[in-house]
């Protein structure tokens, strides 16, 4: 079966930066809904017309992947507001930010603790892959017709690239892997 909109495609991949460093590898296939919210538009476009066994190599600039790095999404917050045990790399839901954090910090974002200073902590709401051009090697493991439920929801419910729309109508891209 040929990949078309709508269909469900099972993929494996290797994701690298432009220097060739492997950022993610998926050896077990994951299903994505083509024509919905599971994949970035450039990936869906590149997969159109391919069949099981096809290998597709893509180069994605930041604007076609996770966007440019936005310095306005960095927040310096008082360390005293946070519980002990805070470590770089920890992620915090915006809705769970402590009382007293910057009121301009979006509450519908996911923050990564990037640095901890004696008095302050740096929170970054940028996607970890923002500002990075990516190379993606995809292998089509299978293609099938979508179920009514998948068509209705526009998703297989899982996937690496997922487009989420917040309550304010803004869309953000997240990895679920």
N, C-alpha and C positions, 0 to 999 in steps of 0.2 A: 504494500500500500504506500502511496506517495503522501508526503507531509503536505497538508493543506489546512486552511482555516474552515471549520474547526476540526481538530484531531488531537490525539494524545500521543506524545512521543516520549520514549524512555531513552535517556542519555547517560553516558559516562563522559568524563572530561578531565583535562589537566588545565589549570589556570596558572599563568605565569605573568610576571611583570615584563617590561620591555628589556630588562637586563637578563632575562632568562631564569630568574629565581622562581621556583615553584611556590605558589601561594596556596593552592588547594588541588587535591586529586580526589576524584570519585571513581572507585573501581566497580561499585555496585550501582546498577541503573536506578535513576530517579525519574518518575513520570512528571511531565509538564503538559499543561493544557495550551495548545496553540490557538491564539485568538482571544486570550483572556488576560489574566493578570500575573501569570507565573514567570514569564520571561521578559527580558529587556527587548524592546522593539527590534533592535539591530540583530539580535540572535534569532528571533522569529523569522525575520526577513531572510536571513542567510539559510535557514533550514527549509524554507518553502521549496517543494518539488523534489526533495531528497527522499530516499527510501532506506529501509533497514540495511545496516552495514556501511552506510555512507560516513565519511570522515570529513569534517568541516573545520577549517582553521579561520579564526577571526582575529582582527586587531581592533580593539575598542578604545577610542579616545575617551578621556574622562567624561565629556559631555554625553557620550553614548552609553556610559556605564553608571558610575556612582557620583558623577558631578565633580566640579572643581572644589578644591579645599576652600572653605569659607572661614576666614579668621573671626568673623562675627559670631561664630558658633563655639568659640572658646570662652570659658568663664573661669575667673579666678575667685574662688570662694574661701571663706574662713574655715580652716581645718577644724576648729573647735565645734562647728556645727555637725560634724560627722562622727559616727561611732568609731571606737578604736578598732584597729585591724584593717583599716582602709589600705589598699595596696594598688600600685600602678597596674593597669590592665583590667581592673574590676569594672563592670558595667552597672549603671544605675538607671532605672526608668525615671523619666522626667517627673512622673506623678509621685515618685518616692523621694524627690529632693527634700532635704530638711527645711523646716521653717526658717526663714531668714536668708535663704539663697536669693540671688538676683531675681527680681520679679520679671525681668525681660528674658530669662532663660526659658525657652519653650518647654512646656510640660508634656508635649506629645513626642518628645525626642528620647533617644537612648544615648546616654552619656558614658564615655569611657574616661576613667581616671588616668590621665597621662603623666602627671608629675605630682609629687607631694613635697612641699617645703615645710619648714618648721611652723609657719603660721597659716599657710594657705595650701589649697589643692587646686589643680587645673583640671577642669572638666571639658571634654571635647564632644560636641554633638555631631561632628562630621562622621560620615560612614568611614570605617577603617580603610576602605579602598578609594576614598574620594581623592581626586587629584592625580590618580595613577592611571596611565594607559595600560591596558591589559591585552594579553594574548591568550586566546581560548582555543583549545583543541577539543572538539566535540566528536563523539562517535554515536551514531544513531543505532541503538540496540533493538528498538522495536517501534512500530507505528500502529495505532488502532483508532477505531471510531470512538468518540467520547460517549459517556453515558449521559442520560438526561440530567442527572444531578450535576455532573461536571459542566455541562453546557449552562445550566441554570446559575451556577455559582461562578463560572468563568475561571475555574481553578481545579487542579487535582488535589489541592490542599497541602501539598508539600513542594519543595523545590529549593534550589540554591538562590535563584534570583526571583524575588517576589516584590511586586509593586503594592504598597499599602497606602490606602487613602485615609488620612486622619479626619477627625470630626470637623476640622476647619476647611476641609476640601483639598488641602495640600497633599500631594503624593510624595512618598519617600520610598527609597529602595533599600531593602534589607536582605542580608543573607540569612538563611534559616539553617545554616550548616555549621 
